Amino acid sequence: MKLFLLRNFLIIICLALGNQILYAQISGRVINDKQEPIANATVQLEGTKIGTSTDSLGFFELDQQTLKNTVVSVRAVGYQHAKKQITSNSQSNVNIVLHEDNLNLNEVVVSASRYGMERKKAPVIVNVLSPKLFTATQSVAMSETLNYQPGVRVENNCQNCGFTQVRLNGMEGAYSQILINSRSVFSALNSVYGLDQIPTSMIDRIEVVRSGGSALFGANAIAGTINIITKDPVENDWQIKSTNSIIDGQSWDNTIDFNTSYVDNDLRAGATFYGMHRNRQAYDANGDGFSEMTKLKNITFGTKAFYKPSEFNKLTLDLSALNEFRRGGDNLDKAPHFTDVTEQLRTNTFIGGLTYDHYSKDYKHKISIYGSGQLTDRESFYGGLGGGRTPQDSVLASNAYGDTDDFAMVVGAQYTYTFEKDVLTAGIEYNNNRTKDKIPGYDRLIDQKTNGLGSYAQYEWNILDNFKTLVGARYDYTYVDGSYKLAGYDRNSSQNFGTFSPRLTLLYDITDYLQFRGGYARGFRAPQAFNEDMHVTSIGGQQVFVLIGENLKTEYSNAYTGSLNFTKNFGSVQTSLLLEGFYTDLQNPFTNIMTSQDENLIIQEMRNGTGAKVYGSNIELNVAPSSKYTFQMGGTIQRSEFNDEQLLYEGSTADQNISSKSFVRTPNTYGYLNANWKPLEPLSIDITGVYTGSMIVPHVLEGKEMILKNSPDFFEANFRLGYTFSLKKEFSMEIFGGMQNVFNAFQKDFDRGALRDSNYIYGPSRPRTITFGIKIGHFH
């Protein structure tokens, strides 16, 4: 009997222990450094599918299936990833502390692989420009903030019209692909002035991928991609901001912008609205009566909305309307054809897109079907009397008005399948762009149609826990049909060809804090008119036009990158150091050569140049001791060279020819810094700066001969102070002020008068400027 009772007692004990093994629970709380709860954090048993989310007070419970040691993995938006070892003796009341991700290393980006992926886990380096940077740099338009990343530089190419372009790794703007919400609807025409037309108030973030690592977005992205992600409706908030600047004590630049969001309580629908009104007076730097900064008026309005008919389906709509007037030259109060030099443009652009996303019930399958389009109408005037007052001058000036119609669209579908570890992505898309640019007075016509059908596939292969690779390729079938006329010249381009562009990138975690990335991508550019070719400038009182050359060959590229990324926390100090090398080989590069001039205009002919190579290194250091202080700095050292001397100017005799082996307008060194400090919760202090090294700049003297000059180097320093008053729980007011280009690092040798070379402009985009303003609303 005693043995029977002992046996039953042992059985009961074993069953109880077995039940504990099968049904033991882990419970605890997720908090931040300030001991505040973190809601909606993802808590998961590592190596299993068992997971949950924290409640509004940060609490969680997990079923544990074994008494062996278990690792709990915790993630939350805005915080660093954390892991904690759980033993059988500490299964309840577990506190897991998450540190803020002040360097945004764990944020999700889409430009690396066409689907969401943490920056730190992406095999491609993705740099992100955030609203925090927009605020620190006092930027109201996209063009004013792009300089604050390694390998990225925005330059102004015209005194009269303010044409800007962004260079990645030293290559001209046409080598980069600008995307809006991952769609390639920002056409060549939009790239001419569009960087000034996109307000920062509509942007959630800008993702920058240098070199060809983003080839799945299009093989034209030889230098990289700039992906503008517009604001998503996340919560109910609103803000209105007024920014006022006085340029060199002379000219006002006033901007009012707003954005507001609404989201249903059930998170099934939401919308965000944004807008900007900007009015900038022209600025004359040397008192000759001709502007160095254009008169500018801009009105932008847009929305982004979503609707989720079910948990597994989502519709997203985005719409933007942009209206801009810009004018530069002299006598800005007169009709353009009564002035010596005027470049005037009225631009209306409408951009829209619709995306449908469908997920399977296990979230392994995702199908996206999308369509986006852009329609632009532009009225232009490029001309003037050129310093003369003859009847012929007046007739030509009155005929210098032009019109441009531009349409771009992309439709496509993408399928993504997520395995246990790996991810397969495949898709197909059709691109269409039609541009008609005509100026009858110069017998100028660009009538260009481009159609492209692209298909792509990519496999994210997680070979080991610390080693992954992205293997992908894109095939493009492109058809270009263009007619290019100018002053009696008549050129045509009718080509169709297929191009295969492979891509390979890899990520190897050498240690927990040291990563190696490497990559190769192939790209191409079709023989067609690009953004610079849509721009008309003035030299010596005559207009300069780009004319497509005869028998142009397709330009190809092979791009290689390698980098080391060190990320480590030293106590509460978060640090990141990036060292990157890049090498791009260009075959048949397109170059514009100033070839001839007649009585009324100057021609730059697009030809295939000698082969070229662009190589160098980028460095970036980020340090964040706490959420109160962050410091970032970066720089680029590079060389951009043709294999042989490249002709830039073809004179009437060989002695007058000008050639260069180095790329012009490309400094060998440039960089930036960004320091943010919050000594008090409501007080913010921002110090930023941009360094531009010396570069070769062409200068045409009175339209007769070209010389090459070495520009000085510049350091543009800025600071901003802001103080926020919390008036109510969901209503705040910030007063801010600062100065841009504190030391007035600005070009000193602008050409003067009606015969100036308006392309002879370099260095910072504005002189010393005082800025102040106010922001009200519900914001963070």
C-alpha positions in Angstrom: 0.0 0.0 0.0 2.8 2.4 0.9 4.5 1.5 -2.4 1.3 2.2 -4.3 0.9 5.6 -2.6 4.5 6.5 -3.3 4.2 5.5 -6.9 1.1 7.6 -7.4 2.7 10.6 -5.6 5.7 10.4 -8.0 3.4 10.2 -11.0 1.5 13.3 -9.9 4.8 15.2 -9.3 6.1 14.2 -12.8 2.8 15.2 -14.4 3.0 18.6 -12.7 6.5 19.1 -13.8 5.6 18.0 -17.3 2.7 20.4 -17.3 5.1 23.1 -16.2 7.5 22.2 -19.0 4.7 22.3 -21.6 2.8 25.3 -20.3 5.3 27.5 -18.5 4.8 31.2 -19.2 7.2 34.1 -19.6 5.7 37.4 -18.5 7.2 40.8 -18.2 7.3 44.4 -19.3 9.1 46.3 -22.0 10.2 49.8 -21.0 12.6 52.5 -22.2 15.5 54.3 -20.5 13.2 56.6 -18.7 11.2 53.6 -17.2 8.3 54.4 -19.5 6.2 51.6 -21.0 6.6 50.8 -24.7 3.4 49.8 -26.4 3.1 47.6 -29.5 6.6 46.2 -29.1 7.1 42.8 -30.8 8.2 40.1 -28.4 9.3 36.7 -29.8 11.0 33.5 -28.7 14.1 33.4 -30.9 14.1 30.5 -33.4 10.4 29.9 -33.0 7.2 31.4 -34.4 5.9 32.1 -30.8 5.4 35.8 -30.3 3.2 38.6 -29.1 2.9 42.3 -28.7 3.0 44.5 -25.6 -0.2 46.2 -24.4 -0.6 49.9 -23.8 1.3 49.6 -20.5 4.2 47.6 -22.0 3.2 44.2 -20.5 3.4 40.9 -22.3 2.9 37.1 -21.8 4.5 34.3 -23.8 4.0 30.5 -23.6 7.3 28.8 -23.0 7.6 25.2 -24.3 10.7 24.1 -22.5 12.6 24.7 -19.3 15.9 25.1 -21.1 17.4 28.5 -21.5 15.4 30.7 -23.9 16.3 33.9 -25.7 13.6 36.5 -26.0 13.9 39.0 -28.9 12.2 42.4 -28.6 11.8 45.1 -31.3 9.9 48.4 -31.4 9.8 51.3 -33.8 12.3 54.0 -32.8 14.3 51.6 -30.5 17.3 49.4 -30.8 16.8 45.7 -31.0 17.3 43.9 -27.7 17.7 40.2 -26.6 17.4 38.7 -23.1 18.3 35.3 -21.8 15.5 33.7 -19.9 16.0 30.8 -17.5 13.6 28.5 -15.6 14.2 30.5 -12.5 13.2 33.9 -13.9 10.1 33.5 -16.0 7.9 36.2 -14.5 8.2 39.9 -14.0 10.9 40.2 -16.6 11.9 43.8 -17.4 13.4 44.4 -20.8 14.9 47.8 -21.4 15.1 49.2 -25.0 17.4 52.0 -25.8 16.3 54.6 -28.3 17.7 54.2 -31.8 18.9 57.8 -32.1 20.8 57.0 -35.3 17.8 55.2 -37.0 19.9 52.2 -37.8 17.0 49.8 -37.2 14.4 51.7 -39.3 12.7 50.0 -42.2 13.7 51.0 -45.7 12.5 49.9 -49.1 15.2 51.1 -51.5 17.5 48.2 -50.9 15.4 45.4 -52.2 11.9 46.8 -53.2 10.4 45.5 -49.9 10.7 46.6 -46.3 14.0 45.7 -44.6 15.9 47.0 -41.6 18.8 49.3 -42.6 21.3 47.3 -40.6 20.2 44.1 -42.3 20.2 45.4 -45.8 23.1 44.2 -48.1 23.0 47.6 -49.8 23.9 50.8 -47.9 20.8 53.0 -47.6 21.2 56.5 -46.2 18.1 58.2 -44.9 17.3 61.9 -44.7 14.6 62.5 -42.1 12.3 65.4 -41.0 14.8 66.0 -38.1 17.4 66.9 -40.7 15.0 69.1 -42.6 14.3 71.1 -39.5 18.0 71.3 -38.5 19.0 72.7 -42.0 15.9 75.0 -42.1 15.0 73.5 -45.5 11.7 74.2 -47.1 12.4 72.4 -50.4 14.1 69.1 -51.2 17.0 70.7 -53.0 18.2 72.4 -49.7 18.7 69.2 -47.7 20.3 66.6 -50.0 23.9 67.7 -49.4 23.9 66.1 -45.9 24.8 62.5 -47.0 28.2 61.1 -48.2 28.7 61.2 -51.9 25.7 63.5 -52.5 26.0 67.0 -53.8 23.5 69.5 -55.1 24.7 72.2 -57.4 23.2 75.3 -59.1 24.0 75.4 -62.8 22.4 78.7 -63.9 22.3 82.3 -62.7 19.2 83.1 -64.7 16.8 80.2 -63.9 18.3 78.4 -60.9 18.6 75.0 -62.6 19.8 72.6 -60.0 20.9 69.0 -60.2 22.0 66.4 -57.7 25.2 64.5 -58.2 25.8 61.1 -56.7 29.5 60.0 -56.4 30.4 62.9 -58.7 28.2 61.9 -61.7 25.8 64.3 -63.3 22.1 64.3 -62.5 21.1 62.2 -65.5 23.0 59.3 -64.0 20.7 59.2 -61.0 17.1 58.0 -60.8 14.7 60.0 -58.7 11.7 58.0 -57.5 8.5 59.1 -55.8 7.2 56.4 -53.4 9.4 53.9 -55.3 7.9 54.8 -58.7 9.9 56.2 -61.6 7.5 59.0 -62.6 10.0 61.9 -62.0 10.8 62.4 -65.7 13.9 64.1 -67.2 11.9 67.4 -67.6 10.9 67.3 -63.9 14.5 66.8 -62.9 15.4 70.2 -64.3 13.6 72.3 -61.7 11.7 69.7 -59.7 14.2 69.6 -56.7 13.0 73.1 -55.8 9.3 72.2 -56.3 9.0 69.3 -53.8 8.4 70.8 -50.3 9.9 69.0 -47.2 6.5 69.2 -45.6 5.3 66.4 -47.9 8.3 64.1 -47.3 8.4 61.4 -44.6 12.0 60.5 -45.5 14.4 60.4 -48.5 16.2 57.1 -49.0 19.5 57.4 -51.0 21.3 54.4 -52.5 24.7 55.2 -54.1 26.2 53.4 -57.0 24.3 50.7 -58.9 23.1 48.6 -56.0 19.5 49.6 -56.7 19.3 48.3 -60.2 16.0 46.6 -59.7 14.4 50.1 -59.8 15.8 50.6 -63.3 19.1 50.1 -65.0 19.3 53.8 -65.6 20.3 54.2 -62.0 24.0 54.2 -62.7 25.0 56.6 -59.9 22.2 55.5 -57.6 18.6 56.3 -56.7 16.9 59.0 -54.6 13.6 57.6 -53.3 11.2 60.3 -52.0 8.8 58.6 -49.5 5.8 60.9 -48.9 4.1 61.2 -45.5 1.9 58.3 -44.4 -1.2 58.9 -42.2 0.0 57.2 -38.9 -1.9 59.2 -36.3 -4.1 62.2 -35.9 -1.9 65.3 -36.0 -1.5 68.6 -37.7 1.0 71.5 -38.0 1.3 74.9 -39.8 4.7 76.5 -40.2 5.8 79.9 -41.4 9.5 80.3 -42.5 10.9 83.7 -43.4 14.4 84.4 -44.7 16.2 87.5 -45.7 19.0 86.9 -48.2 22.1 89.0 -47.7 19.9 91.7 -46.2 18.3 92.4 -49.6 15.7 89.8 -50.7 12.9 88.1 -48.8 12.0 84.4 -49.1 8.7 83.6 -47.3 7.1 80.1 -47.0 4.0 78.8 -45.4 3.5 75.1 -45.3 1.2 72.7 -43.5 0.4 69.0 -43.1 -2.3 67.2 -41.3 -3.3 63.5 -40.9 -6.4 61.6 -39.9 -6.7 57.9 -39.1 -9.8 55.9 -38.1 -9.9 54.4 -34.7 -9.9 50.9 -36.2 -6.9 51.8 -38.4 -8.7 50.7 -41.5 -8.5 54.1 -43.3 -6.6 57.3 -43.1 -5.4 60.3 -45.1 -2.7 63.0 -44.9 -2.8 66.3 -46.6 0.1 68.7 -47.2 0.7 72.0 -48.9 3.2 74.8 -49.4 3.2 78.4 -50.6 6.5 80.0 -51.3 7.4 83.5 -52.5 11.0 84.4 -53.0 12.4 87.7 -54.4 15.2 87.7 -56.9 18.7 88.4 -55.5 21.5 90.4 -57.3 24.9 89.6 -55.8 27.1 92.2 -57.6 24.7 95.1 -58.3 24.8 94.8 -62.1 21.0 94.6 -62.4 21.0 90.9 -63.3 19.9 88.2 -60.8 22.0 85.5 -59.3 19.0 83.9 -57.6 15.7 83.7 -59.4 12.4 85.2 -58.4 10.3 82.2 -57.3 6.7 81.5 -56.6 5.5 78.0 -55.7 2.2 76.5 -54.7 2.0 72.8 -53.9 -0.8 70.7 -52.6 -1.1 66.9 -52.1 -2.6 64.0 -50.3 -1.8 60.4 -49.5 -4.6 58.1 -48.3 -5.1 54.4 -47.6 -8.1 52.0 -47.2 -7.9 48.5 -45.8 -11.1 46.5 -46.8 -9.6 43.6 -44.8 -6.6 42.7 -42.8 -4.9 41.3 -45.9 -5.7 44.0 -48.5 -4.7 47.6 -48.8 -5.3 50.4 -51.3 -3.0 53.4 -51.3 -3.6 56.6 -53.2 -1.2 59.6 -53.5 -1.8 62.8 -55.4 0.2 66.0 -55.8 -0.3 69.2 -57.7 2.6 71.6 -58.2 2.5 75.1 -59.7 5.6 77.2 -60.0 6.7 80.5 -61.6 10.4 81.4 -61.8 12.2 84.2 -63.5 15.7 85.5 -63.6 17.7 88.0 -65.6 17.2 91.8 -65.7 14.2 94.2 -65.6 12.0 91.6 -63.9 9.0 94.0 -63.9 9.0 94.1 -67.8 7.7 91.7 -70.3 10.5 89.1 -71.1 11.0 90.2 -74.7 11.8 93.8 -73.6 14.8 92.8 -71.4 18.4 92.1 -72.2 18.3 88.5 -70.7 15.3 86.7 -69.2 14.7 83.0 -68.4 11.1 82.6 -67.3 9.1 79.5 -66.7 5.5 78.7 -65.6 5.2 75.0 -64.7 2.1 73.0 -63.8 2.7 69.4 -62.7 0.2 66.7 -61.6 1.5 63.5 -60.1 -0.7 60.6 -59.0 -0.4 56.9 -58.1 -2.5 54.0 -56.9 -1.2 50.8 -55.3 -3.1 47.6 -54.3 -1.3 45.2 -51.9 -2.6 41.8 -51.1 -1.2 39.4 -48.4 -1.9 35.7 -47.9 -3.3 34.7 -44.5 0.1 33.5 -43.4 1.7 36.7 -44.8 4.2 34.7 -46.8 2.8 35.8 -50.1 2.4 39.4 -51.2 1.2 40.8 -54.5 1.4 44.5 -55.4 -0.2 46.0 -58.4 0.6 49.7 -59.1 0.3 52.5 -61.5 1.7 56.0 -61.3 1.7 59.0 -63.7 2.9 62.5 -64.1 1.7 65.2 -66.4 3.5 68.5 -66.8 2.8 71.6 -68.8 5.5 74.3 -69.0 5.5 77.8 -70.6 9.0 79.2 -71.1 10.9 82.1 -72.3 14.7 81.8 -73.0 16.0 84.9 -74.6 16.1 88.7 -74.6 17.7 91.5 -76.6 21.2 90.3 -75.6 22.4 93.9 -75.0 21.3 95.0 -78.4 18.4 97.1 -79.6 18.2 96.4 -83.3 15.0 95.4 -85.1 16.4 91.9 -85.6 17.1 91.6 -81.8 13.5 92.6 -81.0 12.0 90.1 -83.5 14.2 87.2 -82.1 13.4 88.2 -78.6 9.6 88.2 -79.2 9.9 84.7 -80.7 11.7 83.2 -77.8 8.6 81.9 -76.1 8.2 78.1 -75.9 5.9 75.4 -74.7 6.6 71.9 -73.2 4.3 69.0 -72.7 5.6 66.0 -70.7 3.9 62.8 -69.7 5.4 59.9 -67.8 3.8 56.8 -66.4 4.7 53.4 -64.9 2.4 50.4 -64.3 3.5 47.1 -62.9 3.1 44.2 -60.6 5.4 42.7 -58.0 5.3 39.3 -56.2 7.1 38.6 -53.0 7.4 35.2 -51.3 8.9 34.9 -47.8 10.4 31.5 -47.0 11.6 30.6 -43.5 14.7 32.6 -44.0 14.9 33.7 -47.6 12.8 36.1 -49.8 12.0 35.8 -53.5 10.9 39.0 -55.4 9.9 39.2 -59.0 8.0 41.7 -61.1 7.3 43.3 -64.4 6.7 47.0 -65.3 6.0 49.2 -68.3 7.4 52.7 -68.5 6.3 55.4 -71.0 7.6 58.9 -71.4 6.5 61.5 -74.0 8.2 64.9 -74.2 7.5 67.7 -76.7 9.5 70.8 -76.2 9.2 73.5 -78.8 10.6 77.1 -79.2 9.5 78.2 -82.7 11.7 81.4 -82.7 14.9 79.2 -82.6 13.4 76.4 -84.8 13.9 74.2 -81.7 11.9 71.0 -81.3 12.4 68.0 -79.0 9.8 65.4 -79.8 10.7 62.2 -77.9 8.9 59.1 -77.1 10.4 56.4 -74.8 8.8 53.1 -74.1 10.3 50.4 -71.8 9.2 47.0 -70.7 11.2 45.7 -67.8 11.2 42.4 -65.9 13.2 41.6 -62.8 13.8 38.9 -60.2 15.8 38.8 -57.0 16.5 36.2 -54.3 17.5 37.1 -50.8 19.6 34.1 -49.8 20.4 33.9 -46.1 23.2 31.4 -46.4 24.3 31.6 -42.8 23.1 33.5 -39.8 25.8 36.1 -40.4 26.0 35.9 -44.2 23.4 36.9 -46.8 23.3 37.8 -50.4 21.0 39.5 -52.9 21.2 37.9 -56.3 19.1 39.6 -59.0 18.8 40.8 -62.5 16.7 43.0 -64.7 15.9 42.8 -68.4 14.8 45.9 -70.2 13.4 46.2 -73.7 13.6 49.9 -74.6 12.3 51.8 -77.6 13.4 55.4 -78.2 11.8 57.4 -81.0 13.0 61.0 -81.1 13.1 63.9 -83.4 15.5 66.8 -82.6 15.5 70.0 -84.6 17.4 73.2 -84.0 18.3 76.1 -86.3 18.3 74.0 -89.5 19.8 70.9 -88.0 17.5 67.8 -88.1 18.4 64.7 -86.1 16.4 61.6 -85.5 16.9 58.7 -83.1 14.8 55.5 -83.6 16.3 52.6 -81.7 15.0 49.5 -79.9 17.2 47.2 -77.9 17.2 44.8 -75.0 19.6 45.1 -72.0 20.4 42.5 -69.3 21.5 44.1 -66.1 22.7 41.7 -63.3 23.1 42.6 -59.7 24.9 40.9 -56.8 25.3 42.3 -53.3 26.3 40.6 -50.1 26.4 41.3 -46.4 28.7 39.5 -44.0 28.5 40.1 -40.3 32.2 39.7 -39.3 31.2 40.3 -35.6 28.1 41.6 -33.9 29.3 45.1 -34.5 31.4 44.9 -37.7 29.8 44.3 -41.1 31.2 44.0 -44.6 29.1 44.8 -47.7 30.1 44.3 -51.3 28.3 44.6 -54.6 28.3 44.7 -58.4 25.7 46.1 -60.8 25.5 46.8 -64.5 23.5 49.6 -66.0 22.8 51.6 -69.2 21.5 54.9 -70.6 19.7 55.0 -73.9 20.5 57.7 -76.5 17.9 60.3 -75.7 17.5 63.8 -74.2 18.1 64.0 -70.5 17.4 66.7 -67.9 20.3 69.0 -68.7 19.3 68.9 -72.4 15.9 70.4 -71.5 17.7 73.4 -70.0 18.5 76.5 -72.1 21.1 78.9 -70.8 22.6 82.3 -71.9 26.2 83.0 -72.8 27.4 86.3 -74.4 23.8 87.4 -75.1 23.1 84.2 -77.0 21.1 81.1 -76.0 22.9 77.7 -75.7 21.0 74.6 -76.8 21.9 71.0 -76.6 21.5 69.0 -79.9 21.5 65.2 -80.0 24.4 64.0 -82.1 24.3 61.5 -84.9 24.8 57.7 -84.5 24.9 57.8 -80.8 25.7 54.5 -79.1 24.1 53.2 -75.8 26.1 54.1 -72.7 26.9 51.2 -70.4 28.3 51.0 -66.9 29.8 48.5 -64.5 29.7 49.5 -60.8 31.6 48.0 -57.9 31.3 48.8 -54.2 32.7 47.5 -50.9 32.3 48.8 -47.4 33.0 48.2 -43.7 30.4 49.4 -41.2 31.2 49.5 -37.5 28.2 49.9 -35.1 28.6 49.5 -31.4 27.2 50.9 -28.2 29.7 52.1 -25.6 27.4 52.2 -22.6 24.6 54.5 -23.6 26.6 56.0 -26.5 25.4 54.7 -29.9 28.1 54.9 -32.6 28.3 54.0 -36.3 31.3 54.4 -38.6 31.1 53.6 -42.4 34.0 53.3 -44.8 33.0 52.7 -48.4 34.9 52.4 -51.6 33.3 52.7 -55.1 34.5 52.2 -58.7 32.3 52.8 -61.8 33.5 52.1 -65.3 31.6 54.0 -68.0 31.6 52.9 -71.7 30.5 55.3 -74.4 29.6 58.1 -72.0 27.5 60.9 -73.3 29.2 64.3 -73.3 28.1 67.7 -74.4 30.6 69.6 -76.6 30.3 73.3 -77.4 30.8 72.9 -81.1 29.7 76.1 -83.0 27.7 79.2 -83.0 25.8 81.1 -85.6 24.3 84.6 -85.5 21.7 83.9 -82.9 22.6 80.8 -80.8 25.3 78.5 -79.5 25.1 74.7 -79.9 26.3 72.0 -77.6 26.3 68.6 -79.4 25.8 65.4 -77.4 28.4 62.8 -78.5 29.8 59.6 -77.2 33.0 60.4 -75.4 36.0 58.3 -74.5 35.6 55.8 -71.8 35.6 57.1 -68.2 36.0 55.9 -64.6 34.7 57.3 -61.3 36.3 56.0 -58.1 36.8 57.0 -54.6 35.7 56.5 -51.0 33.0 57.8 -48.7 33.3 58.0 -44.9 30.5 58.7 -42.4 30.6 58.9 -38.6 27.5 59.0 -36.4 27.6 59.4 -32.6 24.6 59.7 -30.3 25.4 59.8 -26.5 21.7 60.2 -25.9 18.5 61.4 -27.4 19.6 64.9 -26.3 22.7 65.0 -28.5 23.6 63.5 -31.9 26.5 64.2 -34.2 27.0 63.2 -37.8 29.7 64.0 -40.3 30.7 62.6 -43.6 32.9 63.2 -46.6 34.0 62.0 -50.0 37.4 61.7 -51.7 37.1 60.8 -55.3 38.4 61.1 -58.8 36.3 61.3 -62.0 38.4 60.9 -65.1 38.1 60.1 -68.8 40.5 57.5 -70.1 41.8 60.1 -72.6 41.5 63.9 -72.9 37.9 64.7 -73.6 37.0 67.6 -75.9 34.8 70.2 -74.2 35.0 73.2 -76.6 35.5 73.0 -80.4 37.0 76.2 -81.6 37.3 77.5 -85.2 40.9 76.2 -85.1 42.6 73.4 -83.3 44.5 75.8 -81.2 41.2 77.0 -79.7 40.0 73.6 -78.7 39.6 73.0 -74.9 39.9 69.5 -73.5 40.1 68.0 -70.0 40.8 64.5 -68.7 39.0 65.3 -65.4 35.2 65.7 -65.1 34.3 69.4 -64.8 32.3 70.8 -61.9 33.3 67.8 -59.8 35.3 68.5 -56.7 37.7 65.8 -55.5 36.7 66.3 -51.9 33.4 67.4 -50.3 31.5 66.7 -47.1 29.1 67.8 -44.4 28.4 67.9 -40.6 25.2 67.9 -38.6 25.1 68.4 -34.8 21.8 68.5 -32.8 21.6 69.3 -29.1 18.7 69.6 -26.7 20.1 71.1 -23.5 16.5 71.4 -22.3 13.4 69.5 -23.4 11.8 72.5 -25.2 15.1 74.0 -26.5 16.9 72.7 -29.6 20.2 73.9 -31.0 21.4 72.7 -34.5 24.7 73.3 -36.2 25.2 72.1 -39.7 27.7 72.7 -42.5 28.7 71.7 -46.0 32.2 71.7 -47.4 32.9 71.9 -51.2 36.4 71.4 -52.4 38.0 73.1 -55.4 36.9 72.0 -58.9 37.4 72.7 -62.6 34.8 75.1 -63.9 34.4 76.1 -67.5 34.0 79.8 -68.2 33.1 81.2 -71.7 34.3 84.7 -72.1 31.6 86.9 -73.9 30.6 83.8 -75.9 33.9 83.8 -77.8 36.3 81.4 -76.1 36.3 78.9 -73.2 38.8 78.8 -70.4 39.0 76.3 -67.4 39.3 77.8 -63.9 40.0 76.2 -60.6 37.3 77.4 -58.1 38.1 78.1 -54.5 36.9 75.8 -51.8 33.9 76.7 -49.6 32.6 75.9 -46.1 29.0 76.8 -45.6 28.1 76.9 -41.9 24.6 77.2 -40.5 22.9 77.3 -37.1 19.3 77.2 -35.8 17.7 77.7 -32.4 14.2 76.6 -31.6 12.0 76.7 -28.4 8.8 74.8 -28.1 5.9 75.9 -25.8 3.5 73.1 -24.8 0.3 75.1 -24.5 -2.0 72.1 -24.2 -1.8 68.3 -24.2 -2.0 68.2 -28.0 -1.2 71.7 -29.0 2.3 73.2 -29.1 4.1 76.2 -30.6 7.7 76.5 -31.6 9.5 79.7 -32.3 12.8 79.3 -34.2 15.5 81.4 -35.9 19.0 81.0 -37.3 21.5 81.9 -39.9 22.5 80.1 -43.1 26.0 80.5 -44.5 27.2 82.3 -41.5 30.6 83.2 -42.9 29.1 84.3 -46.3 31.1 81.7 -48.3 29.8 82.7 -51.7 31.1 83.1 -55.2 32.9 86.4 -55.7 33.6 86.5 -59.5 30.2 86.3 -61.2 30.1 87.5 -64.8 28.4 90.8 -65.2 25.8 92.3 -67.6 23.9 91.1 -70.6 26.9 89.2 -72.1 27.6 87.1 -69.0 28.1 83.4 -69.0 25.2 82.4 -66.8 26.6 78.8 -66.5 29.6 80.2 -64.7 28.2 79.6 -61.2 29.5 77.4 -58.4 29.7 77.0 -54.7 26.9 77.5 -52.1 23.4 78.3 -53.5 22.9 81.3 -51.3 24.9 84.0 -49.4 24.5 84.8 -45.7 20.8 84.4 -44.9 18.9 85.1 -41.7 15.9 82.9 -41.1 13.1 83.0 -38.5 9.6 81.6 -38.1 6.9 79.9 -36.1 5.3 76.5 -36.1 2.0 75.6 -34.3 0.0 72.4 -34.0 0.1 68.8 -32.7 3.7 67.6 -33.4 6.6 65.8 -31.8 
